[in-house]
Amino acid sequence: MMSSTPETALKPCPVCGKPGQARHAPFCSKRCADIDLGRWLKGGYAIAGETDTEARKPDTSDPDEGQASED
């Protein structure tokens, strides 16, 4: 009986391009898996989003705006 994901059907390793191995999927070896982990931990990969300066911009709206006056 054949497995549902034969090794020949695995995608190439995202680090080196060699055929992926089921044991280290999607990588071809533990070495390539460790290289990829190192890239994540060192910040080599990033997810797009707000920059730090955009996230830290002060709120310029008037805090009293929209409140009833207490005259």
KABEL-V309452 format. One line per field, one symbol per residue. psi: psi as a letter, one per 40 degrees, with the letter a starting at -180 (. if undefined). A space follows every 10 residues. Layout:
psi: ???
//
This chain:
psi: hiidgiddei iihedeeihi hddeheieid dddddddddd deediihiai iddddehihe ihdeheiiif .
//
